[in-house]
């Protein structure tokens, strides 16, 4: 997750009732967790939630910046843990106890361990356990590139290993990363992520799956090659392929404020950014399945003749690949926070919707997380706000099977690894004979799940871990193979008992 610092103010703070969004319900109304005053401004909020639905918010507090007698305002990075209903589980705690800085970024795993990263004179991090208790003290990254690095962000996997990425405008110049284990010990030296030197590149973002594979993205702007670029890594931190361009448009338009999300198994990735190739800044997204682009870039914000400003997108994805994008939107005059939900195929669920009910002044700099069907939002207006809403019920809004996809596709099974059963989703662009079979690692057929002609649309089938005789199969690696006309695709599944 990543944050951007905004210097906006609002003199109106209140807690207001929140209306229903699409067909979802409000779990927690708009709630101010850190209120500004004449001497204090709060900004750069980030939010993350674990599997138990406890969420963490971190933010930067700036003191006495309007005092003419204060040359350098003082700052603090603070955090607090909450239940979904807004009840705090901890007092407010200071994070940068030893090394002060700004622009904090936060990530959490399903077990509740989390990492906070920030930068000042150095790039620093602080580890926490699931009870929001600090594990050790503030740590400064000692790499040469980190000493002058900026814009750090981090991602954590299911066992607590984490990766920090940053940009460096000085020598050595580029996008860099370093991996650490759950105890905060480095897993090797810092490494360069971009494969070309002397590039104008900045603002990296990272998404790490529960199983440890990850993607790093960044912005590039030089010699007509402006765009969003990315690099995939396996769970050992080794590059998976080469740097690749994510944004389709070729030219001098600015592509910026990119953010990225990944599902728990590391198979589905979505990247979002703001893009002005049509003149005004708009929000665009690209979806990937198994490292391969799933369709082209698509626009997220709806056209509105009264709005020319869509800014600073944030994104979150759940364990099954559904995702939500939020951004600052000026269609109502002042900036509000808007959102759009998607299924794992990148199909929009409903329309753009407003997230905040606090409507006085500019609401900016959103951050979002998605867990167990709930959308956790935070944003700023010089104070820090939060709310929690339900992800819309797809069955009540949009029956996927009534839509006609534009391709054949076999999606990653979920969950994977699995224990009792797993679900396979696939799409058919036309009526066709479909065969889906499961094979063991030796290539022996275990069971035929589908062998029939099916209509165009989105389909799914559950495998309960048995063979064609109904006998349970042992733990191991299995291969799912789908054939539909000329389309053939196979993927690995792991059964763990």
Secondary structure, 3 states (H helix, E strand, C coil): CCCCCCCCCCCCCCCCCCCCECCECEEEEEEEEECCCCCEEEEEEEEEECCCCEEEEEEEEEECCCCCCCCCCEEEEEEEEEECCCCECCCCEECCCCCCCEEEEEEECCCCCEEEEEECCCEEEEEECCCCCEEEEEEECCCHHHHCCEEEEEEECCCCCEEEEEEECCCCCEEEEEEECCCCCECCCCEECCCCCCCCEEEEEEEECCCCCEEEEEEECCCCECEEEEEEECCCCCECCCCEECCCCCECCCEEEEEEEECCCCCEEEEEEEECCCCCCEEEEEEEECCEECCCCEECCCCCCCCCCEEEEEEEECCCCCEEEEEEECCCCCCEEEEEEECCCCCEEEEEEECCCCCCCCCEEEEEEEECCEEEEEEECCCEEEEEEECCCHHHHCCHHHCCCCCCEECCCECCCECCCEEEEEEECCCEEEEEEEEECCCCEEEEEEEEEECCEEEEEEECCECCCCCECCCEEEEEEEEECCEEEEEEEEECC
